[in-house]
């Protein structure tokens, strides 16, 4: 993958999914932590170039399922995943699959901003450099700039790229982490409660960014905020006690859910 041209890197982000628009397909996915079963037979289609929100009470399995999509659960020795998950019809649990390359295709943004203890520039350049996505310094500069632009951060930091990323505000740090994820040309971006540590103004900026990014990426967001799910997502999946209870168009889930458990959660009867 050395010396990949910049235009090719950018095109990776707009790769077409399957013919029906599904980007990620999960079938009968179960997750076990030792003897404890955390997910029960989750089956769902997640469309490309849109935002899908996972909602549900704490401990319901939504973050566990999210981590299945880039195999982050592999890092937990007692965790076992069964079933099948595909991205563009490719089985991501195929033993021959390169997990490092999978995590380049599936970026992740965590609950708490976690910039590297490096400069703003190096935070964004790190991924493209280790994946060999830039053959020259000029190409790397271009990737850094376009990634920061996509994260709506370039104008704020372009004159201080050598300053430490940890010196940015919380909201800026989270957008830097999004730029870092975007820089390797992913196809899917996973966001695990990306705004829970941010103030309302920073949250609004990240939500605006998510709305823009969905034009080129499949975005999956875990959120405790039903208001946020309603604002940013086109589809919503409701999890409860490790079960995917219901999934559908966000407006339908919030205004006309088919399952009483969904209705009870949305109306505040539990959760």
N, C-alpha and C positions, 0 to 999 in steps of 0.2 A: 504493500500500500504506500510505499515511499513515493514522494514527488507527485502526489495527487494534485491536479490543478485545482485552483480555488473555485472555479466555476463548478467543478464536479462535486466539491465539498458542499457547496450551496445547494446543488441539485439533489443531494441525498435527502435533504429535509423535505422535499416535495415529491418524493417517490410515491407513486400510486399504490394503493393497497389492493385488496381483492376486488373482483368485479362487482360485488354487491356493496362496496364501500366499507366493509369491515376491515379494521386494521389488526385488532387483537381479538382472538377467539379463545375462550376458555370452556372446557367441557369436563364436567364431573371432577372438579379440582377439590382435593381434600388436603388439609395441612394438619400434621400431628407434631406436638412438642412432647417427645417421649410418649407416654401413654395417653396424654390429653389430646383430644381432637379439637382443633381450633376452627376449622372450616369444614362444611358439609356439602359436598357435591355441587360446587358452584359452577354454573353454566351461564355464559353471557357473551354477547357480541359487542365489541366496542368500536364505534366508527372512526374513520380517519378524519382529520381536519375538523375537529370539533372538541368540545369539552364535556367529559363525562364526570359527574360528581358521585363519590361514594359517601353516603351519610349513614348515621346510626349511632346508638349510644356507645360510650367508652367500652372497649373490650369486646366489640361485636364482630371483629374480624376484618374490618375494612382495610386497615393498614397492613395486616398480615397478607391479605390478598394482593394489595398493591405491591408488596415486596416480592411476591411470586413472579411478577411480570419482568423483573430484571434479575431474578434469582438471588436477591439479597439474603433470602432465607438460607441459602447455601452456607453462609458464614456462621450459622447456629448449629453446633454439632448434633443436638438432639432433635433438630427439625427434619421432618420428612414430608415430601410433597408427592401426591399421586394425582392422576388425571392427566389432562393434556392442555397446554397453552401454546397457541401459534401466533406468530406475527407474520402477516402476508403469507399464510399457509405454511410457514416454516416452524417446525416443532422446536421450541426454545429449550426443551429439556432433553433433546437428542444428545447422547453422550459424546458425539463427535463435534458438537457445537463449541466454538471458542467463546467462553463466558466473558472474556475481556472485550471482544468485539460486540457481544450482545449489549454490554453496558455502555458502549459507545453509541449504539443504536437506540438505547433506552436510557435517557438521562434522568436524573433524580434531583429534586430540590426538597430539602428536609424542613422540619418544623422550625428549628432554630437556625438562623443564618450561620453558616460555617465556612467563611472564607479561609483560604490557606494563609499561614503567616508569611505571606509574600507580598510583593507589590500588586497593585491593581492589574497592571499589564500581565504579570506572571501568573496571576490567578486564572486569567482567561487563556493565556498561551500554553499553560501546562498540558492540557488534554491534547490539543493539536500537535504539540511537540512530541509527546510520548507515543502518539499513534502515527507519527510520520506524515501528517496531513499537509505540511508546508515544506516546500523544498528550499525556499529562500527566506531571508529576513523580511523582504517586502511582502511576500505571501502571508507570513505570520502576522505582520503589522495589519494587513488587510482583514485577516480573520478576526483579530482582536477588535478592530474598529467596528466591523459589521456586527459582531456579536454584541458589543456594548450598545450599538445603535438599536439592535433588535430588542435589547433589554431596557431600552429607553433611559440609558445611563450615560451615553457618550458625551452629551453636552455638559453634563455635570462634572465629568472626571477627565476630559480630554487634555487638560493642562496640568494634570497631576498623576499621570499614569505610573510614575515611579514611587508614589506614596503607598504606604501599606494599606491593603484592603481592609484590615481590621480597624482602620481609623475612620471608616465611613460610618454614617448613621445606620441604625438597624434596617430601615427600609432600603437604603442604598446597598447594604451588604447582601440583602436577599436578592435584589436585582442583579448584583454582581454574581451571585451563585447561579442565577438563571442564565446570565451571559456565559458563565463557565460551562453550564450544561449544553447550551446551544452551540458552543464553539466547535464541538466535534461532529456537528451535522447529524444530530439524532433524528429519528423518525417519530419517537414517542417520548413525551416528557411526563414523568410521574411527580406529583407534588403532594407531599404529606403534611397537611395543615400549614401551608406556607405563610399564612398571615397571622397565626395565633400569637406570635411574639411581637407583632407590629401594632403601632397606633393607627387610629382610623384614617389619617391622611396617607400614611405609607401603605395601608391596606388598599385604599382606593387606587393608588398608583399601580400596585401589583395586579389588581383586578383588571385595570385598563390594559395592562401588558398582556395578561392571559387572553383577553378578548382579541388582541392583535395577533398573538402567536398562533391562535387556533386556525388562522388562514393557511399555515404551512405545516402544522404539527397535529398529531393526535395527543391530546392532553387529558390526563386522568388526575383528578384532584380529590384527596380525602379532606373533608371539612366537618367540623362540629357545628358550623354555622349554617343553618338552613337558609337564612337570608342570603348568605354568600353563594350557596349552591343555586338558589333561584336566580341570582344576578348573573353568574358567569357560565352556567352549564346549559347545554342543549339536551343532555340526557342525565338521568339520576338513577342510581341504584341504592336501594335501602337494605342494609344488613342488620340482622338481629340474632344474637346468640350463635354466631358462626354460620348463619343461613342467609343466602341472598333471597330476601322475601319477595322483592318486586323491583323491576327495572323497566324504564320507559322514558318517553319524552318528559322533560322536567316539568312542563306545565301540567301534564296529565298526573304526574306523581303528586304534585302539590295541590291540585284542585279536584282531582277525581281518582284517588288511589283505589285499587281493586281489593286490597287486603286490609282487614281491620287493624292489623299491627302497624301498618304504614300510617293509617289514619290516626291511630292513637299516638304515635310518635310525633307526627307533624303538628297535632293539636296540643301537644304538651302533656298528655296523660301519663307518659313515662319517658325516661331518658335523661 
